[in-house]
């Protein structure tokens, strides 16, 4: 009893310290949750700027198709959506939407819209008295500034708001991913603060920008988080199942899922290369790959490409390698007494050599049979030294051009410098997930250098790494303050894993033994020993010194980082305001300083809807097709999808041809022609791309000696070259606005010119009704089977001579097409790649 009495006060003190530690950690955790909630609110608010300024309006080009598809799904249902052959686009061929769309975003939009129909309309207002007890300005931190409302929304409102919702969701998932990989909830919180407003994420998630990436980034972050969670311990592998399910969601939303596929495969390969392979990693990766790949095959646009596409082969090879490695481990466990390390090493070499020989033979046979799908031009362009892909259509798109220093400054700002510092904080964690941000950063940086559009994948990893130094240091400082009254927390013992021999782990252990004395000299070990001695002999002094150091670090950090942080926030707000421009409607400042809203394009499309027959066919450059079908609800000849290069080239040839020749084609496939005018990005500025694309299929447009169509353009100060001056496009854009420039009144009649002259519409006279009726007749469509929904339209017979002149476009990646002549443009890019010269235009 005497001994128990002496120990009771110490036990009570220890219990009190634990209780106080729990309370303090609970308060810190609650504070972090509140900050995370505000980050989500901030992410939502900064993305809702376009709605506040312009209202609920869909932006740009592609989002209009996505919205039209969502409307179709809501009206017609699941079955009709996936069997939808759209004859209002790509006239007269049509487009099989059901097999060419990533449907995840539309399904999510319709699901949210239908769920909201069940939500009763209700409004709440936080009483003013509450704000009297809060600091000044606290109202701005509450959703809707304290005025809350819920209820049904229209589908248009849902589609406009989804980017903001999923932007907040991506912020949450990135916080979880960062906390998992770093082992620091503070790092997750800091990453969320950056992710909420970083322009690299805003660029594809502003309200109204109903595009695939606005949902895809959230699904990517969710997949990465669950993958890293599956690696926490060898027993965490069941999370690989959820990572596979999340990956299926990512596949259904955006073609960029290939990035997720290969990044996880590369991370798994790095884990093996660094000797961190174990049964848990094997099970997690196998479960993710099997579930994810099987689920991906059910997305119609994907189908069996995970097992046929070359860009998805790396992760498949990692999967096969994992099976062979685990098979070898199984054989070693079955042998009595096991295998000696070197014997096991050579056994694995024999197994891999045999499998590699068989695989090489099988792959050779399959390649000869045309089984493997070639690399797409966009994917292939990510691995080329030169800046052109060999496809003039892809090369004409601004977002497919290489990233620049100015782009990194605009999209990542100072966060990219902090992210570099964050790389130094990626090595002390115990989980194999610690390598993930390093691999992610390397891959994202490479790809964004090649294609500026992929700056969107840099947003999460830069936010993640930038959060590392801030959050890890903050958590360390907070722990010192908690330890001052509560004592130091005993470190959690790491789980002992069985030592694997005969692999990379053995190699690294052999190398580490002699290198340890060089990497960690005796002097450094002596300093560490002195620190540990001080901690054990004088714990209170040690805790006090640590707390004072934490105060000094926080004070110095606040002084040095407060102004850069404010600068970053200002930059993000300014970029958000610029990115919130819907383009179809925009604000500009007149010469007299007056700010006006220019809605020429939007009003012009509405004029088409209200003043033309329902079966009217509108010819325009392919950029505007989504808006023609989405806003005007009229048939377009092409849209922003690039699935039919030859058809787009046919339109380009027609628009850049001399007026009479263009008219002889137009009267068979169009009732109206729409052009963008007014300078600054109008159709004349784009016309050299049209001619170049046309020349890749119709070599007579510019000739084989001029693959970049230098003869079609402006000579100086807006003076057109003779070839351009004769073109229909130049005459239409400048119709009766320049001396001697007009279209023939016998062929075309201008029926609409917008208020500021930015959009002009011409009616095609003496349209061939015979050709129109022939195309509209279902009997003239080619179906893949009797009674099938997949029936491709055909050009009218009057254009047979023109279509016969076309040459199917053979890109650099079309190695499965034997004996097909490549265009002059492709040959030029191919030659520049061999010689190492940059392709000039």
TIKE-386226 format. One line per 4 residues: for each residue x, y, z of C-alpha. Coordinates in nm, 3 decimals, m for minus. Example, Ala and Ser with C-alpha at 12.3 -4.5 7.8 and 13.67 -1.06 7.14 Angstrom:
! residues 2
1.230:m0.450:0.780  1.367:m0.106:0.714
! end
This chain:
! residues 841
0.000:0.000:0.000  0.288:0.234:0.076  0.435:0.183:m0.269  0.092:0.244:m0.428
0.051:0.566:m0.227  0.386:0.698:m0.354  0.292:0.624:m0.716  m0.058:0.768:m0.702
0.040:1.138:m0.736  0.260:1.062:m1.040  m0.015:0.857:m1.199  m0.266:1.137:m1.141
m0.029:1.391:m1.299  0.021:1.164:m1.599  m0.355:1.118:m1.634  m0.410:1.495:m1.611
m0.144:1.555:m1.877  m0.307:1.305:m2.110  m0.647:1.462:m2.056  m0.508:1.810:m2.121
m0.324:1.687:m2.430  m0.646:1.532:m2.562  m0.834:1.855:m2.500  m0.570:2.071:m2.667
m0.546:1.838:m2.966  m0.925:1.841:m2.992  m0.926:2.222:m2.994  m0.650:2.234:m3.256
m0.834:1.972:m3.465  m1.157:2.170:m3.441  m0.975:2.483:m3.546  m0.828:2.303:m3.847
m1.171:2.175:m3.947  m1.309:2.529:m3.929  m1.024:2.658:m4.146  m1.079:2.372:m4.393
m1.449:2.459:m4.411  m1.358:2.820:m4.484  m1.117:2.703:m4.756  m1.407:2.520:m4.921
m1.623:2.830:m4.889  m1.345:3.045:m5.035  m1.300:2.797:m5.321  m1.672:2.820:m5.395
m1.691:3.197:m5.375  m1.394:3.276:m5.596  m1.537:3.047:m5.864  m1.883:3.205:m5.848
m1.754:3.544:m5.965  m1.884:3.493:m6.325  m2.235:3.413:m6.197  m2.233:3.728:m5.986
m2.122:3.935:m6.284  m2.295:3.774:m6.582  m2.560:3.546:m6.434  m2.607:3.173:m6.493
m2.461:3.143:m6.843  m2.255:2.860:m6.992  m1.906:2.967:m7.100  m1.691:2.936:m7.411
m1.734:2.648:m7.660  m1.701:2.293:m7.523  m1.922:2.358:m7.217  m2.215:2.426:m7.451
m2.190:2.075:m7.592  m2.161:1.931:m7.242  m2.470:2.123:m7.135  m2.665:2.012:m7.442
m2.566:1.651:m7.366  m2.683:1.694:m7.005  m3.017:1.826:m7.132  m3.049:1.526:m7.363
m2.976:1.285:m7.077  m3.229:1.459:m6.851  m3.501:1.453:m7.117  m3.441:1.116:m7.285
m3.290:0.897:m7.017  m2.991:0.667:m6.984  m3.059:0.428:m7.274  m3.128:0.696:m7.534
m2.823:0.893:m7.421  m2.584:0.605:m7.488  m2.754:0.531:m7.821  m2.759:0.892:m7.938
m2.645:0.955:m8.294  m2.656:1.331:m8.330  m2.743:1.450:m8.681  m2.745:1.816:m8.574
m2.364:1.818:m8.561  m2.103:1.719:m8.816  m2.355:1.753:m9.097  m2.408:1.555:m9.312
m2.220:1.273:m9.137  m2.352:1.315:m8.782  m2.174:1.215:m8.462  m2.221:0.904:m8.243
m2.232:1.092:m7.913  m2.295:0.779:m7.707  m1.954:0.635:m7.798  m1.748:0.955:m7.818
m1.831:1.131:m7.491  m1.698:1.095:m7.137  m2.037:1.090:m6.962  m1.939:1.124:m6.597
m2.000:1.497:m6.573  m2.342:1.480:m6.740  m2.448:1.191:m6.518  m2.337:1.383:m6.208
m2.519:1.699:m6.321  m2.846:1.521:m6.389  m2.820:1.323:m6.063  m2.769:1.645:m5.863
m3.048:1.820:m6.051  m3.295:1.539:m5.983  m3.191:1.513:m5.618  m3.251:1.885:m5.571
m3.607:1.846:m5.697  m3.681:1.663:m5.371  m3.534:1.939:m5.156  m3.804:2.174:m5.022
m3.748:2.545:m5.065  m3.634:2.697:m4.738  m3.455:3.008:m4.623  m3.269:3.084:m4.301
m3.115:3.401:m4.175  m2.864:3.411:m3.893  m2.992:3.669:m3.640  m2.804:3.997:m3.629
m2.754:3.951:m3.256  m2.515:3.663:m3.326  m2.278:3.887:m3.519  m2.261:4.136:m3.233
m2.061:3.882:m3.033  m1.825:3.809:m3.323  m1.530:4.013:m3.454  m1.597:4.281:m3.714
m1.615:4.135:m4.061  m1.712:3.790:m3.937  m2.028:3.797:m4.150  m1.813:3.758:m4.462
m1.687:3.420:m4.340  m2.038:3.271:m4.336  m2.200:3.112:m4.643  m2.410:3.371:m4.826
m2.307:3.616:m4.553  m2.553:3.456:m4.313  m2.849:3.432:m4.554  m2.895:3.062:m4.633
m3.133:2.923:m4.892  m3.189:2.574:m5.032  m3.431:2.436:m5.286  m3.467:2.305:m5.642
m3.248:2.446:m5.919  m3.282:2.441:m6.295  m3.048:2.216:m6.490  m2.875:2.524:m6.631
m2.810:2.655:m6.280  m2.677:2.317:m6.169  m2.441:2.295:m6.467  m2.317:2.650:m6.411
m2.257:2.591:m6.041  m2.099:2.244:m6.061  m1.746:2.373:m6.128  m1.760:2.572:m5.803
m1.899:2.276:m5.607  m1.638:2.036:m5.738  m1.367:2.297:m5.691  m1.448:2.293:m5.320
m1.460:1.911:m5.327  m1.118:1.895:m5.492  m0.988:2.118:m5.212  m1.107:1.865:m4.952
m0.959:1.565:m5.133  m0.628:1.740:m5.184  m0.616:1.817:m4.811  m0.670:1.448:m4.738
m0.409:1.345:m4.995  m0.150:1.586:m4.855  m0.219:1.484:m4.496  m0.183:1.117:m4.593
0.141:1.154:m4.788  0.305:1.399:m4.547  0.178:1.259:m4.218  0.079:1.615:m4.121
m0.276:1.748:m4.100  m0.126:2.097:m4.095  0.030:2.032:m4.436  m0.309:1.916:m4.562
m0.470:2.233:m4.433  m0.203:2.458:m4.588  m0.239:2.275:m4.919  m0.615:2.326:m4.908
m0.569:2.701:m4.855  m0.359:2.718:m5.173  m0.565:2.474:m5.379  m0.881:2.673:m5.309
m0.760:2.972:m5.508  m0.459:2.869:m5.720  m0.516:2.981:m6.083  m0.395:2.649:m6.226
m0.711:2.495:m6.083  m0.932:2.801:m6.141  m0.855:2.789:m6.513  m1.087:2.488:m6.552
m1.327:2.528:m6.262  m1.487:2.871:m6.287  m1.867:2.871:m6.256  m2.021:2.840:m6.601
m1.720:2.646:m6.733  m1.911:2.319:m6.752  m1.612:2.128:m6.886  m1.471:1.785:m6.806
m1.174:1.904:m6.603  m1.391:2.084:m6.347  m1.512:1.744:m6.222  m1.208:1.539:m6.322
m0.960:1.718:m6.093  m1.173:1.629:m5.790  m1.192:1.263:m5.897  m0.816:1.258:m5.962
m0.742:1.391:m5.612  m0.984:1.138:m5.462  m0.815:0.852:m5.649  m0.467:0.964:m5.545
m0.573:0.999:m5.181  m0.725:0.651:m5.165  m0.421:0.503:m5.341  m0.185:0.660:m5.086
m0.418:0.554:m4.805  m0.390:0.195:m4.928  m0.012:0.217:m4.877  m0.015:0.345:m4.518
0.062:m0.002:m4.376  0.071:m0.350:m4.531  m0.273:m0.407:m4.377  m0.421:m0.100:m4.550
m0.442:m0.268:m4.891  m0.827:m0.298:m4.892  m0.837:0.074:m4.966  m0.712:m0.025:m5.310
m1.070:m0.132:m5.383  m1.201:0.219:m5.316  m0.912:0.366:m5.515  m1.019:0.150:m5.811
m1.380:0.269:m5.782  m1.267:0.631:m5.763  m1.051:0.569:m6.070  m1.359:0.453:m6.263
m1.523:0.786:m6.180  m1.212:0.962:m6.311  m1.221:0.758:m6.633  m1.585:0.852:m6.689
m1.516:1.225:m6.663  m1.210:1.307:m6.876  m0.966:1.153:m7.121  m0.689:1.275:m6.893
m0.750:0.961:m6.684  m0.448:0.821:m6.871  m0.238:1.051:m6.652  m0.383:0.891:m6.338
m0.332:0.544:m6.481  0.034:0.594:m6.559  0.115:0.801:m6.252  m0.004:0.533:m6.012
0.176:0.268:m6.219  0.495:0.474:m6.213  0.465:0.530:m5.838  0.427:0.156:m5.782
0.734:0.092:m5.998  0.935:0.349:m5.800  0.834:0.178:m5.476  0.981:m0.147:m5.611
1.293:0.025:m5.740  1.358:0.178:m5.397  1.321:m0.154:m5.219  0.991:m0.073:m5.045
0.790:m0.352:m5.207  0.582:m0.573:m4.976  0.269:m0.784:m4.992  0.055:m0.485:m4.896
0.181:m0.283:m5.194  0.120:m0.581:m5.422  m0.238:m0.630:m5.305  m0.321:m0.258:m5.313
m0.191:m0.210:m5.668  m0.345:m0.532:m5.798  m0.682:m0.448:m5.648  m0.670:m0.094:m5.785
m0.569:m0.206:m6.134  m0.820:m0.490:m6.165  m1.117:m0.297:m6.029  m1.024:0.021:m6.215
m0.956:m0.147:m6.548  m1.268:m0.362:m6.540  m1.478:m0.058:m6.449  m1.315:0.153:m6.722
m1.416:m0.095:m6.992  m1.782:m0.018:m6.914  m1.735:0.346:m7.019  m1.839:0.334:m7.389
m1.579:0.580:m7.515  m1.304:0.378:m7.345  m1.408:0.017:m7.404  m1.109:m0.216:m7.436
m0.850:0.056:m7.491  m0.686:m0.007:m7.147  m0.564:m0.339:m7.293  m0.491:m0.210:m7.643
m0.375:0.150:m7.617  0.001:0.204:m7.609  m0.027:0.497:m7.368  m0.184:0.264:m7.110
0.064:m0.020:m7.152  0.313:0.103:m6.885  0.071:0.044:m6.597  m0.023:m0.293:m6.749
0.345:m0.387:m6.756  0.378:m0.289:m6.390  0.075:m0.506:m6.314  0.231:m0.804:m6.492
0.563:m0.742:m6.314  0.388:m0.741:m5.977  0.225:m1.075:m6.054  0.560:m1.227:m6.148
0.728:m1.090:m5.836  0.457:m1.221:m5.608  0.461:m1.553:m5.794  0.833:m1.584:m5.725
0.773:m1.501:m5.357  0.507:m1.770:m5.347  0.748:m2.027:m5.491  1.014:m1.932:m5.236
0.770:m1.968:m4.947  0.664:m2.313:m5.068  1.019:m2.450:m5.070  1.133:m2.600:m4.746
1.400:m2.384:m4.593  1.336:m2.110:m4.847  1.600:m1.988:m5.093  1.931:m1.822:m5.035
1.925:m1.451:m5.141  2.153:m1.494:m5.443  1.980:m1.811:m5.553  1.645:m1.634:m5.531
1.784:m1.339:m5.727  1.894:m1.558:m6.016  1.567:m1.752:m6.001  1.376:m1.429:m6.057
1.609:m1.329:m6.340  1.535:m1.659:m6.513  1.159:m1.619:m6.468  1.157:m1.263:m6.598
1.381:m1.348:m6.892  1.153:m1.636:m6.997  0.837:m1.427:m6.964  1.000:m1.135:m7.145
1.092:m1.356:m7.442  0.738:m1.492:m7.468  0.586:m1.145:m7.425  0.807:m1.002:m7.699
0.690:m1.267:m7.943  0.324:m1.218:m7.855  0.350:m0.840:m7.884  0.521:m0.866:m8.221
0.243:m1.086:m8.357  m0.028:m0.860:m8.215  0.136:m0.548:m8.359  0.145:m0.709:m8.703
m0.226:m0.786:m8.670  m0.297:m0.420:m8.582  m0.414:m0.504:m8.231  m0.247:m0.213:m8.055
m0.405:0.129:m8.089  m0.147:0.394:m8.186  m0.055:0.687:m7.969  m0.289:0.982:m8.015
m0.131:1.297:m8.155  m0.182:1.483:m7.827  m0.025:1.204:m7.621  0.259:1.158:m7.865
0.331:1.530:m7.860  0.407:1.507:m7.487  0.718:1.301:m7.556  0.865:1.488:m7.853
1.155:1.730:m7.842  1.000:1.948:m8.109  0.683:2.149:m8.052  0.462:2.018:m8.333
0.270:1.691:m8.341  0.244:1.647:m8.716  m0.129:1.719:m8.707  m0.207:2.078:m8.814
m0.550:2.056:m8.653  m0.405:1.974:m8.310  m0.120:2.222:m8.358  m0.369:2.502:m8.430
m0.524:2.481:m8.082  m0.365:2.734:m7.844  m0.400:2.516:m7.535  m0.198:2.240:m7.704
0.108:2.462:m7.732  0.404:2.430:m7.494  0.398:2.592:m7.153  0.593:2.914:m7.106
0.754:3.095:m6.815  0.475:3.352:m6.830  0.215:3.075:m6.803  0.382:2.928:m6.493
0.394:3.273:m6.336  0.027:3.336:m6.410  m0.105:2.995:m6.308  0.122:2.902:m6.015
0.273:3.234:m5.904  0.491:3.218:m5.591  0.342:2.884:m5.483  0.578:2.708:m5.725
0.883:2.833:m5.534  0.740:2.713:m5.203  0.667:2.378:m5.369  1.036:2.337:m5.451
1.111:2.381:m5.080  0.840:2.124:m5.009  1.042:1.860:m5.193  1.289:1.868:m4.905
1.012:1.759:m4.664  0.920:1.440:m4.853  1.177:1.199:m4.707  1.114:1.144:m4.336
0.772:0.978:m4.356  0.743:0.602:m4.310  0.481:0.524:m4.574  0.573:0.454:m4.939
0.325:0.733:m5.017  0.603:0.980:m4.938  0.744:0.923:m5.287  0.414:1.006:m5.456
0.439:1.389:m5.463  0.794:1.366:m5.600  0.687:1.141:m5.887  0.373:1.349:m5.944
0.572:1.673:m5.957  0.824:1.538:m6.209  0.555:1.403:m6.443  0.330:1.710:m6.416
0.618:1.948:m6.483  0.725:1.755:m6.792  0.376:1.735:m6.938  0.286:2.098:m6.866
0.604:2.206:m7.044  0.481:2.023:m7.352  0.115:2.130:m7.340  m0.008:2.442:m7.161
m0.352:2.290:m7.109  m0.197:2.039:m6.870  m0.108:2.319:m6.633  m0.431:2.208:m6.467
m0.259:1.895:m6.333  0.015:2.111:m6.179  m0.234:2.287:m5.953  m0.285:1.997:m5.708
0.079:1.893:m5.675  0.209:2.250:m5.641  m0.054:2.317:m5.373  0.038:1.987:m5.208
0.412:2.049:m5.197  0.371:2.416:m5.104  0.167:2.300:m4.805  0.446:2.071:m4.682
0.688:2.326:m4.531  0.409:2.546:m4.398  0.204:2.268:m4.241  0.483:2.043:m4.114
0.661:2.334:m3.944  0.330:2.464:m3.805  0.241:2.124:m3.663  0.586:2.093:m3.506
0.549:2.436:m3.342  0.202:2.357:m3.211  0.329:2.029:m3.067  0.598:2.216:m2.873
0.334:2.441:m2.715  0.123:2.137:m2.623  0.426:1.956:m2.483  0.512:2.248:m2.253
0.235:2.166:m1.999  0.165:1.808:m2.108  0.508:1.660:m2.158  0.648:1.515:m2.478
0.444:1.256:m2.657  0.614:0.922:m2.695  0.684:0.847:m3.062  0.471:0.576:m3.218
0.670:0.262:m3.282  0.697:0.181:m3.650  0.560:m0.152:m3.759  0.836:m0.405:m3.809
0.818:m0.556:m4.157  0.981:m0.884:m4.250  1.316:m0.832:m4.417  1.299:m0.937:m4.782
1.617:m1.068:m4.940  1.720:m1.112:m5.299  1.572:m0.783:m5.422  1.630:m0.408:m5.434
1.598:m0.390:m5.054  1.901:m0.614:m5.018  2.100:m0.401:m5.262  2.017:m0.078:m5.077
2.102:m0.234:m4.740  2.442:m0.346:m4.873  2.511:0.000:m5.013  2.392:0.181:m4.701
2.636:0.011:m4.465  2.953:0.175:m4.607  2.775:0.498:m4.707  2.626:0.557:m4.365
2.952:0.686:m4.219  2.987:0.931:m4.509  2.627:1.054:m4.513  2.601:1.079:m4.131
2.947:1.170:m3.997  3.048:1.104:m3.639  3.021:1.472:m3.548  2.654:1.479:m3.648
2.583:1.165:m3.451  2.751:1.323:m3.147  2.528:1.630:m3.173  2.217:1.411:m3.194
2.334:1.214:m2.892  2.385:1.535:m2.692  2.036:1.651:m2.784  1.886:1.322:m2.669
2.082:1.338:m2.342  1.951:1.688:m2.272  1.598:1.572:m2.341  1.624:1.284:m2.091
1.826:1.461:m1.816  1.648:1.801:m1.823  1.308:1.746:m1.991  1.154:2.073:m1.868
1.441:2.282:m1.998  1.428:2.091:m2.326  1.055:2.160:m2.364  1.102:2.529:m2.278
1.380:2.569:m2.535  1.169:2.398:m2.798  0.873:2.626:m2.722  1.091:2.938:m2.747
1.231:2.812:m3.076  0.876:2.755:m3.201  0.784:3.114:m3.109  1.088:3.245:m3.293
1.008:3.035:m3.603  0.645:3.149:m3.611  0.737:3.514:m3.560  1.002:3.508:m3.831
0.774:3.317:m4.070  0.489:3.561:m4.017  0.717:3.858:m4.081  0.868:3.712:m4.397
0.561:3.547:m4.547  0.270:3.781:m4.473  0.332:4.011:m4.769  0.402:3.728:m5.022
0.083:3.557:m4.901  m0.121:3.873:m4.955  0.039:3.915:m5.298  m0.053:3.558:m5.390
m0.413:3.611:m5.280  m0.439:3.934:m5.480  m0.295:3.761:m5.784  m0.545:3.475:m5.756
m0.837:3.715:m5.723  m0.723:3.909:m6.029  m0.680:3.591:m6.234  m1.020:3.466:m6.121
m1.182:3.783:m6.251  m1.012:3.743:m6.590  m1.089:3.371:m6.610  m1.453:3.441:m6.528
m1.502:3.590:m6.873  m1.757:3.366:m7.052  m1.622:3.480:m7.395  m1.964:3.441:m7.547
m2.039:3.752:m7.339  m1.767:3.980:m7.207  m1.705:4.323:m7.062  m1.475:4.579:m7.220
m1.387:4.944:m7.177  m1.472:5.192:m7.452  m1.241:5.471:m7.561  m1.437:5.715:m7.345
m1.368:5.497:m7.038  m1.719:5.355:m7.021  m1.746:4.985:m6.930  m1.990:4.794:m7.150
m2.106:4.434:m7.177  m2.060:4.295:m7.528  m2.304:4.016:m7.608  m2.274:4.009:m7.989
m2.209:3.637:m8.010  m2.480:3.533:m7.767  m2.742:3.758:m7.928  m2.633:3.646:m8.275
m2.683:3.278:m8.191  m3.023:3.360:m8.046  m3.110:3.541:m8.369  m3.031:3.221:m8.556
m3.262:3.029:m8.324  m3.549:3.273:m8.364  m3.521:3.371:m8.732  m3.416:3.062:m8.925
m3.602:2.738:m9.007  m3.555:2.452:m8.761  m3.381:2.243:m9.026  m3.138:2.521:m9.121
m2.778:2.410:m9.166  m2.510:2.654:m9.051  m2.160:2.645:m9.194  m1.891:2.797:m8.973
m1.543:2.713:m8.863  m1.535:2.414:m8.628  m1.471:2.629:m8.316  m1.828:2.759:m8.316
m2.019:2.436:m8.375  m2.094:2.373:m8.006  m2.246:2.719:m7.967  m2.447:2.685:m8.287
m2.611:2.362:m8.166  m2.618:2.461:m7.797  m2.747:2.820:m7.813  m2.902:2.850:m8.158
m3.032:2.489:m8.164  m2.942:2.460:m8.531  m2.744:2.205:m8.730  m2.371:2.270:m8.755
m2.120:2.119:m8.994  m1.853:2.057:m8.728  m1.782:2.130:m8.363  m1.495:2.131:m8.116
m1.443:1.754:m8.130  m1.152:1.657:m8.355  m1.263:1.303:m8.437  m1.292:1.359:m8.815
m0.988:1.540:m8.953  m1.093:1.502:m9.318  m1.435:1.663:m9.262  m1.282:1.965:m9.085
m1.032:1.995:m9.370  m1.323:1.996:m9.616  m1.480:2.290:m9.431  m1.144:2.466:m9.420
m1.101:2.421:m9.794  m1.447:2.558:m9.860  m1.407:2.867:m9.642  m1.061:2.954:m9.777
m1.149:2.883:m10.141  m1.236:3.160:m10.388  m1.595:3.277:m10.351  m1.742:3.100:m10.653
m1.575:2.769:m10.574  m1.686:2.793:m10.211  m2.043:2.867:m10.316  m2.057:2.559:m10.539
m1.991:2.346:m10.229  m2.196:2.546:m9.977  m2.523:2.531:m10.169  m2.526:2.154:m10.125
m2.459:2.136:m9.750  m2.546:2.475:m9.593  m2.829:2.725:m9.573  m2.638:2.994:m9.384
m2.273:3.082:m9.326  m2.161:3.236:m8.997  m1.831:3.420:m8.953  m1.662:3.604:m8.670
m1.546:3.951:m8.770  m1.425:4.270:m8.609  m1.053:4.183:m8.575  m0.870:4.052:m8.269
m0.919:3.678:m8.309  m1.176:3.687:m8.590  m1.190:3.434:m8.872  m0.931:3.615:m9.083
m0.683:3.573:m8.797  m0.763:3.200:m8.787  m0.778:3.150:m9.163  m0.412:3.046:m9.202
m0.491:2.749:m8.974  m0.791:2.665:m9.192  m0.580:2.666:m9.507  m0.306:2.459:m9.344
m0.554:2.196:m9.222  m0.725:2.191:m9.563  m0.389:2.144:m9.736  m0.317:1.833:m9.525
m0.610:1.657:m9.696  m0.644:1.856:m10.022  m0.283:1.910:m10.139  m0.401:2.147:m10.413
m0.500:2.418:m10.162  m0.146:2.547:m10.102  0.057:2.279:m10.274  0.307:2.024:m10.149
0.586:2.283:m10.156  0.403:2.505:m9.906  0.278:2.278:m9.624  0.231:2.570:m9.383
0.042:2.779:m9.642  0.266:3.084:m9.621  0.098:3.222:m9.934  m0.233:3.243:m9.751
m0.212:3.529:m9.503  m0.166:3.898:m9.444  0.138:4.059:m9.603  0.167:4.378:m9.397
m0.060:4.613:m9.206  m0.369:4.406:m9.276  m0.310:4.383:m9.653  m0.405:4.031:m9.766
m0.197:3.815:m9.994  m0.362:3.754:m10.333  m0.469:3.404:m10.232  m0.640:3.532:m9.917
m0.797:3.830:m10.092  m0.985:3.597:m10.327  m1.113:3.370:m10.050  m1.474:3.358:m9.941
m1.373:3.402:m9.578  m1.187:3.728:m9.628  m1.470:3.870:m9.837  m1.734:3.763:m9.585
m1.553:3.905:m9.282  m1.484:4.237:m9.459  m1.808:4.246:m9.662  m1.877:4.612:m9.755
m1.648:4.739:m9.477  m1.344:4.783:m9.700  m1.334:4.935:m10.050  m1.395:4.680:m10.321
m1.449:4.388:m10.083  m1.793:4.224:m10.096  m1.972:3.901:m10.171  m2.178:3.852:m10.482
m2.545:3.935:m10.425  m2.634:3.650:m10.662  m2.480:3.395:m10.428  m2.507:3.535:m10.074
m2.722:3.779:m9.883  m2.623:3.924:m9.547  m2.912:3.868:m9.308  m2.754:3.963:m8.975
m2.473:4.181:m8.842  m2.427:4.215:m8.469  m2.426:4.544:m8.282  m2.048:4.576:m8.268
m1.986:4.392:m8.595  m1.830:4.085:m8.427  m2.063:3.828:m8.585  m2.207:3.820:m8.936
m2.449:3.574:m9.093  m2.499:3.525:m9.468  m2.778:3.330:m9.633  m2.674:3.096:m9.913
m2.895:3.161:m10.215  m3.033:2.897:m10.452  m2.965:2.611:m10.211  m2.987:2.266:m10.367
m3.303:2.119:m10.223  m3.225:1.792:m10.396  m2.901:1.750:m10.200  m3.074:1.851:m9.875
m3.349:1.596:m9.922  m3.101:1.326:m10.018  m2.904:1.374:m9.696  m3.222:1.382:m9.485
m3.343:1.051:m9.627  m3.262:0.775:m9.371  m3.221:0.528:m9.657  m2.901:0.706:m9.757
m2.732:0.649:m9.422  m2.489:0.364:m9.365  m2.571:0.154:m9.057  m2.328:m0.084:m8.891
m2.609:m0.342:m8.871  m2.974:m0.361:m8.982  m3.192:m0.168:m8.740  m2.891:m0.023:m8.556
m2.882:0.326:m8.403  m2.528:0.373:m8.536  m2.598:0.505:m8.886  m2.349:0.740:m9.049
m2.470:1.004:m9.291  m2.315:1.060:m9.633  m2.221:1.356:m9.846  m2.471:1.431:m10.124
m2.380:1.287:m10.465  m2.319:1.638:m10.599  m2.000:1.651:m10.391  m1.864:1.314:m10.499
m1.597:1.477:m10.713  m1.477:1.692:m10.422  m1.474:1.403:m10.174  m1.280:1.189:m10.422
m1.002:1.449:m10.415  m0.942:1.399:m10.043  m0.651:1.202:m9.907  m0.701:1.035:m9.573
m0.478:1.213:m9.327  m0.191:0.987:m9.212  m0.039:1.115:m8.888  0.302:1.024:m8.751
0.142:0.779:m8.510  m0.053:0.585:m8.775  0.197:0.299:m8.792  m0.085:0.046:m8.833
m0.177:0.195:m9.171  0.051:0.048:m9.429  0.124:0.212:m9.762  m0.058:0.536:m9.679
0.106:0.857:m9.801  0.165:1.123:m9.541  0.077:1.487:m9.594  0.343:1.746:m9.673
0.286:1.900:m9.330  0.345:1.569:m9.152  0.656:1.504:m9.360  0.787:1.848:m9.270
0.740:1.789:m8.896  0.889:1.441:m8.929  1.194:1.580:m9.104  1.241:1.854:m8.846
1.223:1.589:m8.572  1.499:1.387:m8.737  1.720:1.690:m8.796  1.654:1.843:m8.455
1.536:2.171:m8.603  1.229:2.353:m8.471  0.936:2.371:m8.709  0.892:2.732:m8.815
0.574:2.899:m8.939
! end
